[in-house]
Amino acid sequence: MRRIWKVLAFLSLAGCGQIGERKQPPPSLYQLSQSDLNLSGEQLANGYCAACHVKPEPQVLDKKTWEKLLPDMRKRMGLYLPEDFGTTLPEDEGVPEGIYSKTQMISRENWEKLVAYYLENAPENPLPQEKKLNPIPGIPGFEVQIPSFEFIRPSLTTMLKIHPETGHLWLGHRFRALFVLDPKNNFRQLDSIPTDVAPAELLWKDQNSFQLLTMGLMDPANDSLGTLSLFQKKGIKWDSQPVISNMMRPVHVEVADWNKDGKEDFAVAQFGNHLGKFSLFLSGSQGYSEIDLKKDPGARRSIAVDFDQDRDLDILVQMTQAKESILLFENQGEGKFREETLLAFQPAFGSSDFKFEDMDGDGFKDIVLVNGDNADQSQILKYYHGVRIFKNDGKGKFEEHWFYPMYGASGLEIGDFDQDGDQDLVVISFFPDPMQKPRQDLVYFENTSGGFRPYSLAQNAEFHWLTITKGDLDLDGDLDLVIGGFEFNQLYQAPRENWKPFLILKNTKK
C-alpha cells in the first residue's frame, strides 16, 4: 500500500513545474509495473517517462515522429509485441546488456494508453519557431575569408585551435591527422602530425609538446579507443605516449588541479553511445586514478570553476542524450564531489555546447547554452532549438533570460569581438533549415543596449559547420574566428574539389 501511495503522490504532482523543483522522487519502472492503478495515458507518461528523464510533452515532436520513436521506448521497457517478430533485436545490433530491459516493465494495455496520449496530443506537423528578429546580412567588423588550397583533400574538420603566441592554426582531421597552418602565409602547411584516430581537443604545454585527445570512432559506438596522449617533438618528428587510454568516445577534456597537489588533473567527457560517463582523473604518486562522477552516456563538455567560492575547484558539466542537463559537481575534498542539477531538459532538447560567462555585467557568470543536435531518431525541425542565456541570480540559481530560436544550433563562441566592453555571441548550426532566408547556420549576435542584434553572412557559404574557435590569428590584438566545415558526403566518396576546410572571420575592429 505504501508503494501505491508513493506512485499516486508523484503522479499527482508530476505535471507541475520543472523536475528539479519536485520534492517527491519519481517511482521506479519496477514500482510502476507492480501497481494496479487505473491510470490515464498522461499519468502513465508522467510516471514512466519521468522515471528516467524529464518528461517530454507531446508537442515537442509531431505525430509521425512519435509513431517512429515510441516502439523503441517500448522495447527498452521490455515489452515486445507480435509486430516485432522477425525484426532485429537490440542485442543483435551490438547494444550492450542492460539498455533494453529483459523484464517487462509495462503492460500492453498501459502502453496503448500511453501511446494514445502522445499521438492524440501531438501536432500533425512540427511546430514553427516563435517570432524573432531575422539576421541582417553582413557581419559588421569582420572580413570573410575562405582560404584556397591547391590540392584535393576531404574537408572533414573535427577540431580547430589558434595558438595564443604564434597565431598558428591547428586543425584536426577526421582521417587521423593534425595539421599546423600559418595564417601569415596563406595558411601554408607547417606540419602534418599523424594521430591514431580523429582529434577532438588539444592542450599546449610548450612550443615542443602538447596533449591531444582523440575520440576513437567518431560514429556512434560503444568502443573504448579514446586516448589522451602527450606529443613531444624530437628533431622534425613528433613522438607520442599515452597519458590516459581506453576511454569511451571522449569529446572534451578540461585540465585543472582539483586535488590541490600542484599537478594537473583531467576531467574527460566520455560521450560514448549506449554507454558513456563523465570521469575525473586525479594525479597521484602512482599515476592517475579515475573517479566516475556520472555513469551515463552523453557527457559533452566541462568547465573548472570555483562555483561556491570556497577556494577549491568545482566542475560544471553538460550532459546530453536522454538525461539532458547542466550539472554541478561541488568539490568536497579528498576526491569526493556532491552532484547538483542546475538545469534539466527533455530528451529531444538536443544540447550541444555551453559556456559560463557574465553576459550582463552584473558580476555573476551566466550559463549560455546552444541546443540543436539532430543526429538521432527525430530528425525534424524543432522550434525549441536555439541559443539561450540562463541568468545567474547571484545565489547559484539560473533562469532562462533570453532565447533566440535557431534550428540545429551546435556550437558557440563568446567574446568582446567589437571591443565595446560587453560580450557578443557567435553561434553555428550543423542542422539548419536550408529553406530559411537568409541562411541561418552562422549567426553573429552583437550585444547592444537593446539586446542582441543578429547578423548572418552576406553571401551563402557552402559549408556544413561543425567546429568553431576564437583567437588572434594575425596577432593584432583582437579576436578572429575560424569556423570549420565537415562534409559528410566526403566520408564515403573521394572529393573532386580542392580542400576547403574552414572559413575565417577576420576582425577588422581597431
C-alpha positions in Angstrom: 0.0 0.0 0.0 2.8 2.4 0.9 4.3 1.9 -2.6 0.9 2.7 -4.2 0.6 5.9 -2.3 4.1 6.9 -3.4 3.2 6.4 -7.0 0.0 8.3 -6.6 1.8 11.2 -4.8 4.3 11.6 -7.7 1.7 11.3 -10.5 -0.5 14.0 -8.9 2.5 16.4 -8.9 4.4 15.4 -12.0 2.7 17.8 -14.3 3.7 20.9 -12.2 7.0 22.7 -12.5 10.4 21.7 -13.5 11.6 18.2 -12.5 14.4 19.7 -10.5 11.9 21.5 -8.3 9.9 18.4 -7.2 10.4 17.1 -3.7 9.0 13.7 -4.4 11.4 11.4 -6.3 9.9 9.6 -9.3 8.8 6.0 -8.8 11.0 3.4 -10.4 9.8 1.5 -13.5 9.5 -1.6 -11.4 7.3 0.2 -8.8 5.1 1.4 -11.7 4.9 -2.0 -13.2 3.8 -3.5 -9.9 1.0 -1.0 -9.3 -2.5 -2.0 -10.3 -3.9 1.6 -10.5 -6.2 2.6 -13.3 -4.1 5.4 -14.7 -4.7 7.7 -17.6 -2.3 7.9 -20.5 -1.0 11.2 -19.2 -0.4 9.8 -15.7 1.4 6.9 -17.2 3.6 9.2 -19.2 4.3 11.3 -16.1 5.4 8.2 -14.3 7.2 6.1 -16.9 9.0 8.9 -18.8 10.0 10.8 -15.6 11.4 7.7 -14.1 14.3 8.0 -16.5 14.5 11.7 -17.6 12.5 14.9 -17.8 9.1 14.0 -19.4 8.8 15.3 -23.0 5.5 17.0 -23.7 3.6 15.7 -26.8 4.1 18.9 -28.7 7.9 18.7 -28.8 7.5 16.2 -31.8 5.0 15.8 -34.5 2.7 12.7 -34.6 4.6 10.9 -37.3 7.9 11.2 -35.4 6.3 9.9 -32.2 5.0 6.9 -34.1 8.6 6.2 -35.2 10.1 6.7 -31.7 7.7 5.1 -29.3 8.3 1.5 -30.3 11.9 1.8 -29.3 10.9 3.2 -25.9 8.5 0.2 -25.5 11.3 -2.3 -26.2 13.5 -0.5 -23.7 10.9 -1.3 -21.1 10.9 -5.0 -22.1 7.6 -5.0 -23.9 7.7 -6.9 -27.2 4.6 -7.3 -29.5 3.8 -9.6 -32.3 4.8 -7.0 -34.9 8.3 -7.2 -33.5 8.7 -10.8 -34.5 11.2 -11.1 -37.4 12.8 -7.8 -36.7 16.4 -7.4 -35.5 16.8 -7.5 -31.7 18.9 -4.8 -30.0 21.5 -7.3 -28.8 21.9 -8.4 -32.5 22.9 -4.8 -33.3 25.6 -4.7 -30.6 23.6 -2.9 -27.9 25.1 -3.7 -24.5 23.1 -5.7 -22.0 21.0 -3.6 -19.6 20.0 -0.9 -22.1 16.8 -2.9 -23.0 15.1 -4.5 -20.1 14.7 -8.3 -20.1 11.8 -7.9 -17.6 8.5 -6.4 -18.9 8.0 -3.1 -17.1 4.7 -2.1 -18.6 1.6 -4.0 -19.6 0.3 -3.8 -23.2 -2.9 -2.1 -22.0 -1.0 0.6 -20.2 1.4 1.0 -23.2 -1.5 1.6 -25.5 -2.9 4.3 -23.3 0.5 6.0 -23.1 0.8 5.9 -26.9 -2.7 7.3 -27.3 -1.8 10.2 -25.0 1.1 11.2 -27.2 -0.5 10.6 -30.6 -3.7 12.4 -29.7 -1.9 15.5 -28.3 1.0 15.7 -30.7 0.7 18.2 -33.6 0.3 16.9 -37.2 3.4 18.9 -38.2 6.4 20.2 -36.3 5.5 23.4 -34.5 7.1 26.6 -36.0 9.7 28.8 -34.4 8.4 31.7 -32.4 8.6 35.1 -34.0 12.1 36.5 -33.9 14.3 39.2 -35.5 15.8 37.7 -38.7 19.5 38.1 -39.1 20.8 41.1 -41.0 23.0 40.0 -44.0 26.6 41.1 -43.5 28.6 40.7 -40.2 29.9 44.1 -39.0 33.5 44.4 -38.0 34.6 41.2 -39.8 36.1 40.4 -43.2 35.1 37.0 -44.6 38.0 34.9 -46.0 37.9 31.4 -47.5 41.5 30.2 -47.9 42.3 28.5 -51.2 44.3 25.3 -51.2 45.8 24.0 -54.4 45.3 20.3 -53.7 42.4 17.9 -53.0 41.8 16.6 -49.5 38.5 15.7 -47.8 37.0 18.6 -46.0 36.4 16.8 -42.7 37.5 19.2 -39.9 37.0 17.8 -36.4 39.0 20.3 -34.3 40.3 23.9 -34.6 42.7 25.7 -32.2 44.6 29.0 -32.6 47.9 29.1 -30.8 47.9 32.1 -28.5 51.6 33.0 -29.1 52.2 32.2 -32.7 48.7 32.6 -34.2 49.2 29.3 -36.0 46.0 27.4 -36.7 46.0 23.7 -35.6 43.4 21.6 -37.4 42.2 18.1 -36.6 41.1 16.0 -39.5 38.7 13.0 -39.4 41.2 10.9 -41.3 43.7 10.7 -38.4 45.8 13.8 -38.8 46.7 17.1 -37.2 47.8 19.9 -39.4 49.6 23.1 -38.4 48.9 26.1 -40.7 50.5 29.5 -40.9 47.9 32.3 -41.4 50.6 34.9 -42.2 51.4 32.9 -45.4 48.1 31.9 -46.8 47.8 29.1 -44.3 50.8 27.3 -45.7 51.1 23.9 -44.0 53.9 23.9 -41.5 53.5 20.4 -40.1 51.4 17.3 -40.5 51.2 15.0 -37.5 49.7 11.5 -37.7 47.2 10.6 -35.0 45.7 7.3 -34.1 42.1 8.5 -34.6 40.2 11.7 -35.1 41.4 14.6 -32.9 38.9 16.2 -30.5 40.8 18.5 -28.2 44.3 19.9 -27.9 46.2 21.4 -24.9 49.6 23.1 -25.5 52.3 22.6 -22.9 55.2 24.5 -24.6 56.5 25.0 -28.1 57.6 21.4 -28.4 54.9 19.5 -26.6 51.1 19.2 -26.4 48.4 16.9 -25.2 45.9 15.6 -27.7 42.5 14.0 -27.0 41.4 11.5 -29.7 37.9 10.1 -29.6 38.2 6.7 -31.2 35.4 6.0 -33.7 33.6 9.3 -34.5 30.4 7.5 -35.5 28.1 6.3 -32.6 29.9 3.3 -31.0 30.5 1.7 -27.6 34.2 1.2 -28.1 37.0 2.2 -25.7 39.5 3.5 -28.2 39.7 7.1 -26.9 43.1 8.3 -25.7 44.8 11.4 -24.2 48.4 11.4 -25.4 51.4 13.6 -24.9 53.2 14.6 -28.1 56.8 15.7 -27.9 58.9 17.0 -30.8 62.2 15.1 -31.4 64.0 16.8 -34.2 61.5 17.2 -37.0 59.3 14.3 -35.8 56.7 14.0 -33.0 56.7 11.1 -30.6 53.5 10.3 -28.7 52.9 8.5 -25.4 49.5 7.7 -23.9 48.6 9.5 -20.7 45.1 8.0 -20.4 43.8 5.2 -22.6 40.7 3.1 -23.2 38.2 5.9 -22.9 34.7 5.6 -24.4 34.5 8.1 -27.3 35.8 11.1 -25.4 34.9 14.5 -26.9 36.3 17.1 -24.4 38.9 17.3 -21.7 39.3 20.1 -19.0 42.6 20.5 -17.2 42.9 21.9 -13.6 44.2 21.0 -10.2 41.2 19.6 -8.3 43.1 17.8 -5.5 45.5 20.7 -4.8 48.7 18.7 -5.2 50.2 21.1 -7.7 49.8 18.7 -10.6 47.3 18.7 -13.5 44.2 16.6 -13.3 41.9 15.8 -16.2 38.1 15.9 -16.4 37.0 13.9 -19.5 33.6 13.9 -21.2 33.3 10.3 -22.4 30.3 10.8 -24.7 30.1 7.1 -25.7 26.9 5.9 -27.2 24.7 3.5 -25.3 27.4 3.5 -22.6 29.5 6.5 -21.5 30.5 8.6 -18.5 32.0 11.7 -17.1 35.3 11.0 -15.4 37.8 12.8 -13.3 41.4 11.6 -13.4 43.3 12.8 -10.3 47.0 12.8 -10.2 48.9 10.7 -7.6 52.2 9.1 -6.8 51.2 6.1 -9.0 49.8 8.0 -11.9 46.2 8.9 -12.4 43.2 7.4 -10.5 39.8 7.6 -12.3 36.7 8.7 -10.4 33.4 8.2 -12.4 31.3 11.2 -11.4 28.5 10.3 -13.8 27.9 6.9 -15.3 25.6 8.0 -18.2 26.4 8.5 -21.9 26.3 11.9 -23.5 28.8 13.9 -21.4 29.7 16.8 -23.8 31.8 19.5 -22.0 33.0 20.5 -18.6 34.3 23.8 -17.1 36.5 24.1 -14.0 35.3 26.8 -11.7 35.1 27.7 -8.0 31.4 27.8 -8.1 30.8 28.1 -4.4 33.8 30.4 -3.8 35.4 28.2 -1.1 38.8 28.3 -2.8 38.8 24.9 -4.4 37.7 24.0 -7.9 34.3 22.5 -8.7 33.1 21.3 -12.1 30.2 22.3 -14.4 29.2 19.5 -16.8 26.9 19.4 -19.8 25.1 16.1 -20.2 23.3 15.4 -23.4 21.4 12.3 -24.8 18.4 11.3 -22.7 19.3 12.9 -19.4 20.0 16.4 -20.7 21.2 18.7 -18.0 23.8 21.1 -16.7 25.3 19.6 -13.5 27.4 21.0 -10.8 29.9 18.7 -9.1 30.8 20.5 -5.9 34.3 19.7 -4.6 34.1 18.2 -1.1 37.8 17.4 -0.8 39.6 14.1 -0.8 38.3 13.1 -4.2 34.6 13.5 -3.3 32.1 15.6 -5.2 28.5 16.4 -4.5 26.2 16.4 -7.6 23.5 19.0 -8.1 21.3 19.6 -11.1 21.3 23.2 -12.1 19.2 22.8 -15.3 17.4 19.8 -16.8 15.7 19.4 -20.2 13.6 16.9 -22.0 15.4 14.2 -24.0 14.7 15.7 -27.5 16.2 19.0 -26.5 19.5 18.4 -28.3 22.0 20.1 -26.0 25.3 20.7 -28.0 27.6 23.2 -26.3 27.7 25.7 -23.3 29.8 28.5 -21.8 29.9 30.1 -18.3 30.3 33.8 -18.8 28.9 37.1 -17.3 26.7 38.3 -20.1 25.0 41.3 -18.4 27.9 42.7 -16.5 26.4 42.2 -13.0 29.4 40.3 -11.7 27.8 36.9 -11.8 28.5 34.3 -14.5 25.6 33.1 -16.5 25.1 29.8 -18.4 25.0 30.2 -22.2 23.7 27.1 -24.0 23.0 26.1 -27.5 20.8 23.1 -28.4 20.3 21.7 -31.8 21.7 18.2 -32.0 19.5 16.5 -34.6 21.6 13.3 -35.3 19.0 11.0 -33.7 15.8 9.3 -34.5 13.8 12.5 -34.6 15.4 14.5 -37.4 12.8 17.2 -37.8 13.0 20.9 -37.5 12.5 21.7 -33.8 11.1 25.0 -32.6 12.9 24.9 -29.3 16.4 24.6 -30.9 18.5 27.7 -30.5 20.7 29.7 -28.1 19.8 30.6 -24.5 21.1 32.6 -21.7 20.3 31.4 -18.2 20.8 34.3 -15.8 22.6 33.7 -12.5 20.7 35.2 -9.6 23.9 35.5 -7.6 22.9 32.6 -5.4 23.7 29.8 -7.9 20.2 29.5 -9.4 19.6 30.0 -13.1 16.5 31.1 -15.0 16.1 31.5 -18.8 16.6 35.2 -19.6 17.0 35.2 -23.4 16.2 32.8 -26.2 16.8 33.1 -29.9 15.3 30.2 -32.0 17.9 28.7 -34.4 17.4 25.3 -36.0 20.3 22.9 -35.3 22.4 25.2 -33.1 25.5 23.2 -32.4 28.4 25.4 -31.2 29.3 28.9 -29.9 32.0 31.3 -29.0 31.7 34.3 -26.7 33.9 37.4 -26.6 34.1 41.1 -26.9 34.6 41.0 -30.6 33.6 44.6 -31.3 35.7 45.8 -28.3 32.9 47.9 -26.7 33.1 46.3 -23.3 30.4 43.7 -23.4 30.2 40.1 -24.6 29.0 39.2 -28.1 28.0 35.7 -29.3 28.7 33.7 -32.4 26.6 30.5 -33.0 26.9 27.9 -35.7 24.4 25.2 -36.8 25.1 21.8 -38.3 21.4 21.1 -38.9 19.9 24.3 -40.2 16.7 24.8 -42.2 18.0 25.0 -45.8 14.9 26.9 -46.8 15.4 29.8 -44.4 16.4 33.1 -45.9 18.8 34.5 -45.1 20.7 31.2 -44.3 21.0 30.8 -40.6 23.8 28.4 -40.0 26.3 31.0 -38.8 24.9 33.9 -36.8 26.8 36.7 -35.0 24.9 38.3 -32.1 26.1 41.9 -31.3 25.5 42.8 -27.7 23.7 46.2 -27.7 21.8 48.2 -25.2 18.6 46.9 -26.7 19.6 43.2 -26.6 21.4 41.0 -29.1 21.2 42.0 -32.7 21.7 39.1 -35.1 23.8 39.1 -38.3 24.5 36.4 -40.9 26.9 36.1 -43.8 26.2 38.5 -46.6 26.6 35.6 -49.1 25.9 31.9 -48.5 29.0 29.8 -47.9 28.5 26.2 -48.9 29.8 24.6 -45.7 28.4 22.3 -43.1 29.7 23.9 -39.9 30.9 21.5 -37.2 33.6 23.4 -35.2 34.3 27.0 -34.2 37.1 28.7 -32.3 38.3 32.2 -31.5 41.8 33.6 -31.2 44.2 36.2 -32.6 45.3 34.7 -35.9 47.2 37.8 -37.1 48.5 38.8 -33.6 47.0 42.3 -33.9 45.3 42.3 -30.5 41.7 41.4 -31.5 39.7 38.2 -31.7 39.3 36.5 -35.0 37.0 33.5 -35.7 37.6 30.3 -37.6 34.7 28.1 -38.4 35.4 24.5 -39.6 33.4 22.5 -42.2 32.6 18.8 -42.2 31.2 17.5 -45.4 29.6 14.1 -44.6 29.4 13.0 -48.3 33.2 13.1 -48.4 33.4 10.3 -45.9 32.2 7.8 -48.5 33.3 9.2 -51.8 36.5 10.9 -52.9 36.3 14.7 -53.1 36.5 16.3 -56.5 37.2 19.9 -55.4 40.2 21.5 -53.7 40.4 21.3 -49.9 38.1 23.8 -48.3 38.3 23.0 -44.5 37.3 26.3 -42.9 36.1 29.9 -43.2 37.8 32.9 -41.5 36.0 35.9 -39.9 38.9 38.3 -39.7 38.3 41.0 -37.1 38.7 44.5 -38.6 38.0 46.5 -35.5 40.8 48.8 -34.5 
